[in-house]
Amino acid sequence: MRHALETAARYSKENTEQPVTVRVLTDGEDNERATTLDKVLQEFQPLLDGEKIAGNLVLLGDLELKTKLSLPEGAFELTTNPTWEVLFPPIVMLAPMEPKIGETVRLFENNTRSIYKDYEWQVDGTVVGKEKVLTWRFTEPRSYRVMLKVTGLQGTKNSATALVRAKERDKLTVDFFTSTAQPEPRQEVKFVGRSSGQSNKFKWFVNSNQVASTQDLSFRFNTEGTYEVKLVASDVFGSAGVRIQAILVKEQSLTASIKGPAEIVSGRAAQFAGEIAGPCASVEWRFGDGTTSTERNPQHTYECGDSEFKDHTVSLQTVSPLGKAVESTPHTVRVWAEKKAPAPQAMFRIFTQNPRAGDPIQLVDETTGPVETVQWVVDGEPKGATRNPEFCISTPGEKTIRMTVRGPGGESVATKTIAVRPRYSQPVVWCGASKLSGIAPLTVQFTNRVTGDYKSLLWTFGDGQTSSNSCPSHTFVTATNYVAVLTVLPMDGTQQDAKQSIAINVARPWALWAKVTAVAVPCIILLACAAGLIQQRRRNALRLPVYYWAEQTPACRTVVLTEVDETFQLSPAAPLRIRRANASRNLTVEPLEGATLINSDGQEAPALNIGDGVRVTVKDPTGLIQAVSISTRQKPQRPTPVQGQDSLMGGDVCGLHITSKEVPSQAASEEFAWGWDQATTKVG
C-alpha cells in the first residue's frame, strides 16, 4: 500500500491537474506485525484529499481495519465485502492518446467484459453521452476533465476521471514537383502535388488563373517567359497550405553549321549537310549563285562558265518553332572548270597515337584540290574509301598506310608509317618470401610484383600444395628443401608463361637438450659477467686508502681497506688500530692493549673519529708518548714530536742507527698542517 501511495504521489506532483485513484487489495494482515494502517496513512495524509488522490482499501479477509485519523470524505475508504465492480474499478481510456483539435477521439472504459449496466460521460461537468464508448471531438487546444460514472450490475456506483490535453493541429504543408526543371514552349509538363495532412481539396493556379482542381496537373506553356505556379490544398478541418514556385519557360538554343566540300568541279553535284542542334522548324540554303534549297542535306551543281574557277559563299539559315532565325558561319566553295582543275595533293593525319593491336585508328583527310575518289590501303590490305576512315589493325608491328586520291586534274598518293604495339604486353615476374629458412613447421608469407598483362597466376610450393592467391601464406611441415614456383599465364596465348622460383630450407626442430643448452649457456655467461661486474663495482665501492705517519718514522705509509668492518694495526709504527664501520668511509682509531689514546684536552679516550684527517697522541706500555697523523684523502705532514718530551731516543729507526741529537726538531706551530711535506730530513 505504501508503494502504491508513493507512486500516486509522484504522479500527482508531475501532473497536478490529473486526478489519481489508489485501490489496494489486501487480506488485512501485516505479515511483519510492525506497521499499522494509521502509520501508513499518516505519511500521506496531506496528499489524500479525495479529489487529487482518492484511496480505497479492499479487504479480502474477515478482519476489519480501522483508522483513528480524520481524513476528508473519499480520501481513503475501507471496503470489507468486495464485489466484482470494486475489484475492477472503471478506468478511462482514449485513442489516440494525444488527440488534436478537430480529430475524432474514442473514449471507452478499460474492461473488455462489461460489468456495468449504466454509463454516463461528462466533459468539464457537462453530460455528453451514456453509451459504453464515446466518440468526441475537442474544439480548443486546452485541458479537458473527462469523467465516467458507472453503475454495477448489483447497483454499486463508481466513477473515474481523466485529464485529456487537446493539442493544436499541425500546420498543413504543401509541395509539388515538376517533371522538368526548365520546360520549353508547348511542352507538356507534369506537376505532382503533395501535402502533409488529409487533404481533400487541391487547386492549381498559373499566373493567378485557376487551371485545375486535381492533386496532379498536366500543363503546356504556350510562350516563353516566367510563370507563377501555385498549389492550394485544404483538409477536412479547414486548414489550408500554399506552395508557390516560379517556372522559367524558354526555348532550347538552336545552332547550325555547314559541312561540305571546299573545292569541286564545274558541272558535278556537290553534297552539303547541315549540322543542326536544338529545335528546328525550317531550313534555307543559299548557295551563292542565286539558288536556294529547303532540304536538310541538299545536293547542288555549280557551273564555272569560261572562267578558270569561281568562289561561291554558301550560307544556312535555321528557324526555331517560335520563329527565331539562326545563321550559320558562311562556307566558301571554289568551283574549277573541268579541263583546268588542278591535280589534288594527297595529305592525311593519323589522329590516334600509340595504338595497340585491335584499337580503332582514326585518320583525318587533309587533301587539297578537287577530289573524286579516295582509297586507303594498309600493308596491301584495302581499308575503305571514305574521306576520314576509322579501322582496326589486328597484328602488332610497323604498318604502312597508303592514301590514293583521284580528281579531274589527276592522281596523288601519300604514305605514312605507324607503330602498332601488341595488344597485351609480356608479363614480368618478381616474387619474394618473408623467410627463406627456418625450423619446421615454418610459415612463410609470399609476395609478388607482376607487371604486364596476365590472366591468372599459380603458386606451387614443392610439397604438393598450390594457391592462386596473389600473396599467399603457406606452412611447410616436413624438414627438407623446397622450391616454390610462381607461374604467370599471359593474356596473349602466343606468349610463353613467365616463371620465378624461390628456394626454402626447412630444418628439423632442435632437441630439448639443445634448446636448453642454447638458452642456458648464454644465461650462465651473462650471469657470470654480471656477477664479476657487481663484484668489481663492490670492490671499487669498498676501496678506501688510508695514510698514516708516525713521528719516529721518516716516511708516510699507506694501507688500503677493501672489506666490510675491516681493521688494521699500525704496529710497530704506533700502538694503534684503525677500524671501519660496516661498508662506510667512517673510520675510528683505537689504542692497542696497554696503550693509551690521549685526546686534545689531555684526557684518555677509548677511540677517536678520523673523519678526513686527524692528529692523535698515544702512550705505549713503556710510557713513550708519540704523535701520529692519519688521513683518508691525502698524505699528511709528518707530525711534530709531543711538546716537552723527547719521543725519539737513540736507536735503530728503519734499520738506521741514529742519535737523539739527529732527530728533527718539532714544528714551530702547534697547528696541524695538511698537504704534502716538501721538507727533506737527513738521517746520519
C-alpha positions as CSV (number, residue, x, y, z in Angstrom):
1,M,0.0,0.0,0.0
2,R,2.9,2.3,0.8
3,H,4.4,1.7,-2.6
4,A,1.0,2.4,-4.3
5,L,0.7,5.7,-2.4
6,E,4.3,6.7,-3.3
7,T,3.7,6.1,-7.0
8,A,0.4,8.1,-6.8
9,A,2.1,11.0,-5.0
10,R,4.9,11.2,-7.5
11,Y,2.5,11.1,-10.5
12,S,0.3,13.7,-8.9
13,K,3.2,16.1,-8.5
14,E,4.1,15.7,-12.2
15,N,0.5,16.0,-13.4
16,T,-1.1,18.5,-11.0
17,E,-4.5,18.6,-12.7
18,Q,-4.9,14.8,-13.2
19,P,-6.9,13.0,-10.5
20,V,-5.4,9.8,-9.2
21,T,-7.2,6.8,-7.7
22,V,-5.4,4.3,-5.5
23,R,-7.0,0.9,-4.9
24,V,-5.3,-1.7,-2.7
25,L,-6.4,-5.3,-2.3
26,T,-5.2,-7.0,0.9
27,D,-6.1,-9.7,3.3
28,G,-6.0,-7.3,6.2
29,E,-2.9,-8.8,7.9
30,D,0.5,-7.3,8.4
31,N,3.0,-10.1,7.9
32,E,5.7,-8.3,9.8
33,R,3.3,-7.1,12.5
34,A,5.2,-3.8,12.6
35,T,3.1,-1.3,10.6
36,T,-0.3,-0.1,11.3
37,L,-2.8,1.4,8.9
38,D,-2.6,4.8,10.7
39,K,1.2,4.8,10.4
40,V,1.0,4.4,6.6
41,L,-1.9,6.8,6.0
42,Q,-0.2,9.4,8.2
43,E,2.8,9.6,5.9
44,F,0.4,10.7,3.0
45,Q,-2.3,12.5,5.0
46,P,-1.6,15.9,3.4
47,L,-2.0,14.4,-0.1
48,L,-5.1,12.3,0.4
49,D,-7.8,14.9,-0.2
50,G,-10.4,12.8,-2.0
51,E,-10.1,14.9,-5.2
52,K,-6.5,14.8,-6.4
53,I,-5.7,11.5,-4.7
54,A,-8.6,9.1,-3.6
55,G,-7.8,5.8,-1.9
56,N,-9.8,2.7,-1.4
57,L,-8.7,-0.3,0.7
58,V,-10.4,-3.6,-0.4
59,L,-10.2,-6.3,2.3
60,L,-10.3,-9.8,1.1
61,G,-10.3,-11.4,4.5
62,D,-12.7,-11.1,7.5
63,L,-10.5,-8.8,9.6
64,E,-11.6,-5.2,9.6
65,L,-9.0,-2.4,9.8
66,K,-10.0,0.9,11.3
67,T,-8.2,4.2,11.4
68,K,-8.3,6.9,14.0
69,L,-7.2,9.6,11.6
70,S,-9.6,12.3,10.4
71,L,-9.4,12.2,6.6
72,P,-11.6,14.1,4.1
73,E,-14.5,12.3,2.6
74,G,-13.4,10.0,-0.1
75,A,-9.8,10.3,0.8
76,F,-9.4,6.7,1.9
77,E,-12.3,4.3,2.3
78,L,-12.4,0.7,3.5
79,T,-14.4,-2.0,1.7
80,T,-14.9,-5.2,3.6
81,N,-17.3,-7.0,1.3
82,P,-15.9,-6.5,-2.2
83,T,-17.9,-7.1,-5.3
84,W,-16.7,-7.6,-8.8
85,E,-17.1,-3.9,-9.6
86,V,-15.0,-3.0,-6.6
87,L,-12.2,-5.3,-7.6
88,F,-12.1,-3.9,-11.1
89,P,-12.9,-0.2,-10.9
90,P,-13.5,1.8,-14.1
91,I,-10.6,3.4,-15.9
92,V,-11.0,6.0,-18.7
93,M,-9.0,5.2,-21.8
94,L,-8.8,7.2,-25.0
95,A,-7.5,6.7,-28.6
96,P,-5.4,8.4,-29.8
97,M,-3.6,9.1,-26.5
98,E,-2.6,12.7,-27.6
99,P,-5.6,14.0,-29.5
100,K,-5.6,17.1,-31.6
101,I,-8.4,19.6,-32.0
102,G,-11.0,18.5,-34.6
103,E,-9.7,14.9,-34.5
104,T,-12.1,12.1,-33.7
105,V,-11.3,10.6,-30.3
106,R,-12.8,7.4,-28.9
107,L,-13.3,7.4,-25.1
108,F,-14.0,4.0,-23.5
109,E,-13.9,2.0,-20.3
110,N,-10.9,-0.3,-19.8
111,N,-12.7,-3.5,-19.1
112,T,-13.3,-5.6,-22.2
113,R,-16.0,-7.6,-20.5
114,S,-18.8,-5.4,-19.3
115,I,-19.5,-5.5,-15.6
116,Y,-21.6,-2.3,-15.5
117,K,-25.1,-1.6,-16.7
118,D,-25.2,2.2,-16.8
119,Y,-22.6,4.6,-18.2
120,E,-22.5,8.4,-18.1
121,W,-19.8,10.5,-19.7
122,Q,-19.2,14.1,-18.7
123,V,-16.7,16.6,-20.3
124,D,-16.0,19.6,-18.0
125,G,-19.1,18.7,-15.9
126,T,-21.5,18.5,-18.9
127,V,-23.1,15.2,-19.7
128,V,-22.2,14.3,-23.3
129,G,-23.2,10.6,-23.6
130,K,-24.4,7.5,-21.9
131,E,-23.0,4.8,-24.2
132,K,-20.1,2.5,-23.3
133,V,-17.8,4.0,-26.0
134,L,-18.0,7.8,-26.6
135,T,-16.9,9.4,-29.9
136,W,-15.9,13.0,-29.3
137,R,-14.0,15.9,-30.9
138,F,-12.2,18.6,-28.9
139,T,-12.5,22.1,-30.4
140,E,-10.0,24.1,-28.4
141,P,-6.3,23.4,-27.6
142,R,-6.5,23.1,-23.8
143,S,-7.0,20.5,-21.0
144,Y,-10.4,18.8,-20.6
145,R,-11.7,16.9,-17.5
146,V,-13.5,13.7,-18.6
147,M,-15.5,11.8,-16.0
148,L,-17.1,8.4,-16.4
149,K,-19.8,7.4,-13.9
150,V,-20.9,3.8,-13.9
151,T,-23.4,1.6,-12.1
152,G,-22.5,-2.0,-11.4
153,L,-24.7,-5.0,-12.0
154,Q,-25.5,-5.1,-8.3
155,G,-26.2,-1.4,-8.1
156,T,-22.7,-0.3,-7.0
157,K,-21.8,3.2,-8.2
158,N,-18.3,4.2,-9.1
159,S,-16.6,6.8,-11.2
160,A,-13.2,7.6,-12.9
161,T,-11.8,10.9,-14.0
162,A,-9.1,11.5,-16.7
163,L,-7.5,14.8,-17.7
164,V,-7.2,15.0,-21.5
165,R,-4.9,17.6,-23.2
166,A,-6.0,18.5,-26.7
167,K,-3.2,19.9,-28.9
168,E,-3.2,22.2,-31.8
169,R,-3.3,20.5,-35.2
170,D,-0.1,20.5,-37.2
171,K,0.0,23.1,-39.9
172,L,-0.8,21.8,-43.4
173,T,2.3,21.8,-45.6
174,V,2.0,21.7,-49.4
175,D,4.7,21.0,-52.0
176,F,4.8,19.9,-55.6
177,F,7.4,18.5,-58.1
178,T,7.8,19.1,-61.8
179,S,8.8,16.6,-64.5
180,T,11.3,19.0,-66.0
181,A,13.2,21.9,-64.4
182,Q,13.1,24.2,-67.5
183,P,10.3,23.4,-69.9
184,E,10.1,24.6,-73.5
185,P,7.0,26.3,-75.0
186,R,4.2,23.8,-75.9
187,Q,6.0,21.0,-74.0
188,E,3.7,19.0,-71.6
189,V,4.9,19.5,-68.0
190,K,3.6,17.3,-65.2
191,F,3.1,18.7,-61.7
192,V,2.8,16.2,-58.8
193,G,1.2,17.7,-55.6
194,R,1.8,16.6,-52.1
195,S,0.6,17.6,-48.6
196,S,1.3,16.6,-45.0
197,G,-2.3,16.2,-43.8
198,Q,-5.5,14.5,-45.0
199,S,-6.1,17.0,-47.9
200,N,-9.3,16.6,-49.8
201,K,-9.2,19.7,-52.0
202,F,-6.5,20.9,-54.4
203,K,-6.4,24.0,-56.6
204,W,-3.8,24.8,-59.2
205,F,-3.2,28.4,-60.4
206,V,-1.0,29.6,-63.2
207,N,-0.4,33.4,-63.1
208,S,-3.4,33.7,-60.7
209,N,-5.7,31.8,-63.2
210,Q,-7.2,28.5,-61.8
211,V,-6.4,25.7,-64.3
212,A,-7.2,22.5,-62.3
213,S,-8.7,21.2,-59.1
214,T,-6.9,17.8,-59.0
215,Q,-4.0,16.7,-57.0
216,D,-1.7,16.3,-60.0
217,L,-1.5,18.7,-63.0
218,S,-0.5,18.4,-66.7
219,F,0.0,21.7,-68.4
220,R,1.6,23.3,-71.5
221,F,3.1,26.8,-71.6
222,N,2.5,28.4,-75.0
223,T,5.1,31.1,-74.9
224,E,8.5,31.8,-73.3
225,G,8.6,33.7,-70.0
226,T,8.4,33.2,-66.2
227,Y,5.2,31.8,-64.9
228,E,4.0,31.7,-61.3
229,V,2.5,28.2,-60.4
230,K,0.6,28.0,-57.2
231,L,-0.9,25.0,-55.4
232,V,-3.5,25.5,-52.7
233,A,-4.5,22.5,-50.6
234,S,-7.1,22.3,-47.7
235,D,-8.0,19.5,-45.3
236,V,-11.3,18.4,-43.7
237,F,-10.6,20.6,-40.7
238,G,-10.4,23.8,-42.7
239,S,-6.6,24.2,-42.6
240,A,-5.0,25.3,-45.8
241,G,-1.5,25.4,-47.2
242,V,0.0,27.1,-50.2
243,R,3.1,26.4,-52.3
244,I,4.2,28.9,-55.0
245,Q,7.1,28.4,-57.5
246,A,8.3,30.4,-60.4
247,I,8.8,28.3,-63.6
248,L,11.0,29.6,-66.4
249,V,9.8,28.6,-69.9
250,K,12.5,29.0,-72.5
251,E,13.1,27.5,-75.9
252,Q,16.3,25.5,-76.3
253,S,19.2,27.2,-78.0
254,L,19.4,26.5,-81.8
255,T,22.8,26.2,-83.5
256,A,23.7,25.4,-87.1
257,S,26.9,24.8,-89.1
258,I,27.7,23.7,-92.7
259,K,29.6,20.6,-93.7
260,G,30.6,20.4,-97.4
261,P,33.5,20.3,-99.9
262,A,35.9,23.2,-100.2
263,E,36.7,22.6,-104.0
264,I,34.5,21.0,-106.6
265,V,34.5,20.7,-110.4
266,S,32.0,22.5,-112.6
267,G,29.0,20.5,-113.6
268,R,29.3,17.9,-110.9
269,A,26.9,17.6,-107.9
270,A,28.3,18.6,-104.5
271,Q,26.8,17.2,-101.3
272,F,26.1,19.6,-98.4
273,A,25.0,18.7,-94.9
274,G,23.5,20.8,-92.1
275,E,24.7,20.0,-88.6
276,I,21.8,21.4,-86.5
277,A,21.4,21.2,-82.7
278,G,18.2,22.3,-81.0
279,P,14.5,22.6,-82.1
280,C,14.4,23.5,-85.8
281,A,11.1,24.2,-87.7
282,S,12.6,25.0,-91.2
283,V,16.0,25.5,-93.0
284,E,17.0,27.6,-96.0
285,W,20.2,27.1,-98.0
286,R,21.7,29.9,-100.1
287,F,24.4,28.5,-102.4
288,G,25.8,31.9,-103.6
289,D,24.8,31.6,-107.2
290,G,21.2,32.8,-106.7
291,T,19.7,29.4,-105.9
292,T,18.3,28.2,-102.6
293,S,17.0,24.9,-101.0
294,T,14.9,23.9,-98.0
295,E,16.2,20.4,-97.7
296,R,18.1,19.4,-94.7
297,N,21.1,17.9,-96.6
298,P,20.9,19.1,-100.2
299,Q,23.0,18.5,-103.3
300,H,23.9,21.3,-105.7
301,T,25.7,21.6,-109.0
302,Y,27.8,24.7,-109.9
303,E,28.7,26.0,-113.3
304,C,32.0,27.7,-113.8
305,G,31.4,29.1,-117.4
306,D,34.5,30.4,-119.2
307,S,36.4,31.2,-116.1
308,E,39.2,29.1,-114.7
309,F,37.5,29.0,-111.3
310,K,34.8,30.8,-109.3
311,D,34.3,31.1,-105.5
312,H,30.8,30.9,-104.1
313,T,29.7,31.6,-100.5
314,V,27.2,29.1,-99.0
315,S,25.1,30.1,-96.0
316,L,22.4,28.2,-94.0
317,Q,19.6,29.8,-92.0
318,T,17.5,27.8,-89.5
319,V,14.3,28.9,-87.8
320,S,13.0,27.6,-84.4
321,P,9.4,26.7,-83.8
322,L,9.0,30.1,-82.2
323,G,10.3,31.9,-85.3
324,K,13.9,32.6,-84.0
325,A,16.2,32.6,-87.0
326,V,19.9,31.5,-86.6
327,E,22.5,32.0,-89.3
328,S,25.4,29.6,-89.7
329,T,29.0,30.5,-90.4
330,P,29.5,31.0,-94.2
331,H,31.2,28.3,-96.2
332,T,33.3,29.0,-99.3
333,V,33.4,26.6,-102.3
334,R,35.8,27.0,-105.2
335,V,34.4,25.7,-108.4
336,W,37.0,24.8,-111.1
337,A,36.5,24.4,-114.8
338,E,36.6,20.8,-115.7
339,K,39.6,21.0,-118.0
340,K,41.5,23.4,-115.9
341,A,41.1,21.7,-112.5
342,P,44.4,21.2,-110.7
343,A,45.6,17.8,-109.6
344,P,44.8,17.0,-105.9
345,Q,47.6,16.9,-103.3
346,A,47.0,13.9,-101.1
347,M,47.7,14.6,-97.4
348,F,46.3,13.0,-94.2
349,R,47.0,13.0,-90.5
350,I,46.9,10.0,-88.1
351,F,44.7,11.1,-85.2
352,T,45.2,8.1,-82.9
353,Q,48.6,8.0,-81.2
354,N,50.4,4.8,-79.9
355,P,47.6,2.3,-80.8
356,R,47.6,-1.3,-79.6
357,A,46.6,-4.2,-81.9
358,G,42.8,-4.1,-82.2
359,D,42.4,-0.5,-81.2
360,P,40.4,1.7,-83.6
361,I,42.7,4.1,-85.6
362,Q,41.2,7.4,-86.8
363,L,42.6,9.1,-90.0
364,V,41.9,12.7,-91.0
365,D,41.9,13.7,-94.7
366,E,43.7,17.0,-95.3
367,T,43.9,16.7,-99.1
368,T,43.9,19.9,-101.2
369,G,42.3,20.3,-104.6
370,P,39.2,18.7,-106.2
371,V,38.9,15.0,-105.2
372,E,36.5,12.5,-106.7
373,T,37.7,9.2,-105.1
374,V,39.8,8.1,-102.1
375,Q,41.3,4.7,-101.5
376,W,43.1,3.5,-98.3
377,V,45.5,0.6,-98.1
378,V,47.4,-0.8,-95.1
379,D,50.2,-3.2,-96.0
380,G,48.4,-4.2,-99.2
381,E,45.0,-4.7,-97.4
382,P,42.2,-2.3,-98.5
383,K,40.7,-0.3,-95.6
384,G,37.9,1.7,-97.2
385,A,37.2,4.6,-99.5
386,T,35.8,7.3,-97.1
387,R,37.5,10.7,-96.6
388,N,38.1,10.2,-92.8
389,P,38.1,6.5,-92.2
390,E,38.4,4.6,-88.9
391,F,39.7,1.0,-88.9
392,C,41.5,-1.6,-86.7
393,I,44.8,-3.3,-87.2
394,S,44.8,-6.8,-85.6
395,T,48.6,-7.6,-85.7
396,P,51.4,-5.6,-84.0
397,G,54.4,-4.1,-85.8
398,E,55.2,-1.2,-88.1
399,K,52.5,-0.7,-90.7
400,T,52.5,1.5,-93.8
401,I,49.3,3.4,-94.6
402,R,48.8,4.4,-98.2
403,M,46.3,7.0,-99.4
404,T,45.4,7.4,-103.1
405,V,43.2,10.3,-104.3
406,R,41.9,10.9,-107.8
407,G,40.3,14.1,-109.2
408,P,39.7,15.8,-112.5
409,G,43.2,17.1,-112.5
410,G,44.9,13.7,-111.8
411,E,46.0,11.4,-109.1
412,S,48.1,11.8,-105.9
413,V,49.5,9.4,-103.3
414,A,50.5,9.9,-99.7
415,T,52.1,7.3,-97.3
416,K,52.8,7.2,-93.6
417,T,54.0,4.6,-91.1
418,I,52.5,3.8,-87.8
419,A,53.9,1.5,-85.0
420,V,51.2,-0.8,-83.6
421,R,52.0,-2.1,-80.2
422,P,51.0,-5.6,-79.1
423,R,47.5,-5.9,-77.6
424,Y,48.9,-7.4,-74.4
425,S,52.4,-6.8,-73.0
426,Q,54.6,-9.7,-71.9
427,P,54.3,-10.1,-68.1
428,V,57.5,-9.8,-66.0
429,V,57.6,-11.7,-62.7
430,W,59.3,-10.9,-59.4
431,C,58.4,-12.7,-56.2
432,G,59.7,-12.8,-52.6
433,A,59.3,-14.6,-49.3
434,S,59.3,-13.4,-45.7
435,K,61.6,-16.3,-44.6
436,L,64.0,-18.4,-46.7
437,S,64.9,-20.8,-43.9
438,G,63.7,-21.9,-40.5
439,I,62.6,-24.7,-38.3
440,A,59.6,-26.9,-39.1
441,P,56.7,-26.1,-39.1
442,L,57.7,-23.0,-41.0
443,T,55.1,-20.4,-42.1
444,V,56.2,-18.2,-45.0
445,Q,54.4,-15.2,-46.4
446,F,54.9,-14.9,-50.2
447,T,54.6,-11.7,-52.1
448,N,54.8,-10.8,-55.8
449,R,55.1,-7.9,-58.1
450,V,54.0,-8.8,-61.7
451,T,54.0,-6.2,-64.4
452,G,52.4,-6.6,-67.8
453,D,49.1,-8.2,-68.9
454,Y,48.2,-11.6,-67.5
455,K,45.0,-13.5,-66.8
456,S,46.0,-15.7,-63.9
457,L,48.9,-16.8,-61.7
458,L,49.6,-20.0,-59.8
459,W,51.9,-20.8,-56.8
460,T,53.3,-24.3,-56.3
461,F,55.1,-24.9,-53.0
462,G,57.0,-28.1,-53.7
463,D,55.0,-30.1,-51.2
464,G,52.0,-30.9,-53.4
465,Q,50.1,-27.8,-52.4
466,T,49.2,-24.9,-54.7
467,S,47.5,-21.5,-54.4
468,S,46.0,-19.0,-56.8
469,N,46.1,-16.1,-54.3
470,S,48.3,-13.1,-55.2
471,C,50.3,-13.1,-52.0
472,P,49.6,-16.4,-50.2
473,S,50.8,-17.7,-46.8
474,H,52.0,-21.3,-46.6
475,T,53.2,-23.6,-43.8
476,F,55.9,-26.1,-44.6
477,V,55.5,-29.1,-42.1
478,T,58.3,-31.5,-43.1
479,A,62.0,-30.7,-42.7
480,T,63.5,-30.7,-46.2
481,N,64.4,-28.3,-49.1
482,Y,61.5,-26.9,-51.1
483,V,61.3,-24.9,-54.3
484,A,58.3,-22.5,-54.5
485,V,57.5,-21.5,-58.1
486,L,55.2,-18.6,-59.3
487,T,53.8,-19.2,-62.8
488,V,52.0,-16.3,-64.6
489,L,49.8,-17.0,-67.6
490,P,50.0,-14.1,-70.1
491,M,46.8,-12.6,-71.6
492,D,48.2,-13.3,-75.1
493,G,48.1,-17.0,-75.7
494,T,51.0,-16.8,-78.1
495,Q,53.4,-15.6,-75.4
496,Q,55.2,-18.0,-73.1
497,D,54.4,-18.4,-69.4
498,A,56.5,-16.3,-67.0
499,K,58.0,-18.1,-64.0
500,Q,60.2,-17.4,-61.0
501,S,61.3,-19.8,-58.2
502,I,62.3,-19.3,-54.5
503,A,64.3,-21.9,-52.5
504,I,63.0,-22.6,-49.0
505,N,65.2,-24.6,-46.5
506,V,63.2,-26.1,-43.6
507,A,65.3,-27.7,-40.8
508,R,64.3,-30.1,-38.1
509,P,63.3,-28.7,-34.7
510,W,66.1,-28.7,-32.1
511,A,66.2,-31.4,-29.4
512,L,65.2,-30.5,-25.9
513,W,68.8,-30.6,-24.6
514,A,69.9,-28.4,-27.5
515,K,67.2,-25.8,-26.7
516,V,68.1,-25.9,-23.0
517,T,71.8,-25.6,-23.8
518,A,71.3,-22.8,-26.3
519,V,69.3,-20.9,-23.6
520,A,71.3,-21.9,-20.5
521,V,74.9,-21.2,-21.8
522,P,74.3,-17.6,-22.7
523,C,72.4,-17.1,-19.5
524,I,75.3,-18.5,-17.4
525,I,77.8,-16.4,-19.3
526,L,75.7,-13.4,-18.8
527,L,75.2,-14.1,-15.1
528,A,78.9,-14.7,-14.6
529,C,79.7,-11.4,-16.3
530,A,77.1,-9.6,-14.2
531,A,78.5,-11.2,-11.0
532,G,82.0,-10.1,-12.0
533,L,80.9,-6.6,-12.7
534,I,79.0,-6.5,-9.4
535,Q,82.0,-7.8,-7.5
536,Q,84.3,-5.3,-9.2
537,R,81.9,-2.5,-8.5
538,R,81.7,-3.7,-4.9
539,R,85.5,-3.7,-4.6
540,N,85.7,-0.3,-6.1
541,A,83.0,1.0,-3.8
542,L,84.7,-0.5,-0.7
543,R,88.3,0.5,-1.6
544,L,89.5,3.2,0.9
545,P,93.1,4.2,1.0
546,V,94.4,5.4,4.5
547,Y,97.6,7.4,5.0
548,Y,99.4,7.4,8.4
549,W,102.7,9.0,9.5
550,A,104.2,8.3,12.9
551,E,106.7,10.9,14.2
552,Q,109.5,8.5,14.6
553,T,109.3,7.2,11.0
554,P,110.9,9.0,8.1
555,A,108.2,8.3,5.5
556,C,104.3,8.2,5.3
557,R,102.8,4.8,4.9
558,T,99.6,3.7,3.1
559,V,97.2,0.9,3.7
560,V,94.1,0.1,1.5
561,L,90.9,-1.1,3.2
562,T,88.7,-3.3,0.9
563,E,86.5,-5.3,3.2
564,V,83.4,-4.6,5.4
565,D,84.2,-3.9,9.1
566,E,87.9,-4.3,8.3
567,T,90.6,-3.4,11.0
568,F,94.3,-2.6,10.6
569,Q,97.0,-2.2,13.2
570,L,99.6,0.5,12.8
571,S,102.1,-1.5,14.9
572,P,105.1,-1.4,15.1
573,A,104.9,2.3,13.8
574,A,102.4,3.1,16.6
575,P,100.3,1.0,19.1
576,L,97.0,2.0,17.3
577,R,94.3,0.2,15.5
578,I,92.1,1.6,12.6
579,R,88.5,0.3,12.5
580,R,86.0,0.6,9.6
581,A,82.3,0.9,10.4
582,N,80.4,-1.6,8.1
583,A,81.0,-0.6,4.5
584,S,81.1,3.2,5.1
585,R,84.0,5.5,4.8
586,N,83.8,6.4,8.5
587,L,87.0,5.3,10.4
588,T,87.8,5.3,14.1
589,V,91.2,4.9,15.7
590,E,91.6,2.8,18.9
591,P,94.7,2.1,21.2
592,L,96.1,-1.4,21.4
593,E,96.2,-3.3,24.7
594,G,98.4,-1.5,27.2
595,A,98.4,1.7,25.1
596,T,96.5,4.9,25.9
597,L,94.9,7.3,23.5
598,I,95.1,11.0,24.6
599,N,92.6,13.5,23.2
600,S,93.2,17.2,22.6
601,D,92.4,18.2,26.2
602,G,94.9,15.7,27.7
603,Q,92.3,13.2,28.8
604,E,92.4,9.5,27.9
605,A,89.9,8.4,25.2
606,P,88.8,4.9,24.1
607,A,88.6,5.9,20.5
608,L,88.6,8.9,18.1
609,N,86.8,9.5,14.8
610,I,89.2,10.1,12.0
611,G,87.0,11.9,9.5
612,D,89.0,13.3,6.7
613,G,92.1,13.5,8.9
614,V,93.3,13.7,12.5
615,R,96.5,14.0,14.6
616,V,96.4,11.7,17.6
617,T,98.7,11.3,20.6
618,V,99.3,7.8,22.0
619,K,101.3,6.5,25.0
620,D,102.7,2.9,24.7
621,P,103.0,0.5,27.6
622,T,106.6,1.7,28.2
623,G,105.4,5.3,28.7
624,L,106.7,6.6,25.4
625,I,104.4,9.3,24.0
626,Q,104.3,9.9,20.3
627,A,102.2,11.7,17.7
628,V,100.6,10.1,14.6
629,S,98.9,11.8,11.6
630,I,96.2,9.8,9.9
631,S,94.2,10.9,6.7
632,T,91.8,9.3,4.2
633,R,92.2,11.8,1.4
634,Q,95.9,12.7,1.0
635,K,99.3,12.2,2.6
636,P,99.6,14.3,5.8
637,Q,102.6,16.2,7.0
638,R,105.0,14.5,9.3
639,P,103.7,15.2,12.9
640,T,105.8,17.2,15.3
641,P,107.1,15.4,18.5
642,V,105.0,15.8,21.6
643,Q,105.7,19.0,23.5
644,G,108.1,18.6,26.4
645,Q,109.3,15.1,25.8
646,D,111.9,13.6,23.5
647,S,109.9,10.9,22.0
648,L,112.7,9.6,19.9
649,M,115.7,8.2,21.7
650,G,118.8,6.9,20.1
651,G,118.3,3.7,18.5
652,D,117.5,1.8,15.3
653,V,114.9,3.5,13.1
654,C,114.1,1.8,9.7
655,G,117.4,-0.1,10.0
656,L,119.5,3.0,10.7
657,H,121.3,3.8,13.9
658,I,120.8,7.5,14.9
659,T,121.2,9.5,18.0
660,S,118.7,11.7,19.6
661,K,120.6,14.8,18.5
662,E,119.9,14.0,14.9
663,V,116.2,13.7,15.3
664,P,114.5,16.8,13.6
665,S,113.0,19.3,15.9
666,Q,109.3,19.7,16.3
667,A,107.4,22.2,14.2
668,A,107.2,25.8,15.5
669,S,103.4,25.8,15.1
670,E,101.1,23.7,17.1
671,E,98.6,23.6,14.2
672,F,98.3,20.5,12.2
673,A,99.4,21.3,8.6
674,W,97.8,19.1,5.9
675,G,99.3,18.5,2.4
676,W,102.4,17.2,1.0
677,D,105.6,17.7,3.1
678,Q,108.2,19.4,0.9
679,A,111.0,19.3,3.6
680,T,113.7,16.6,3.4
681,T,115.2,15.1,6.5
682,K,118.7,13.8,6.6
683,V,119.3,10.8,8.8
684,G,123.0,10.3,9.8
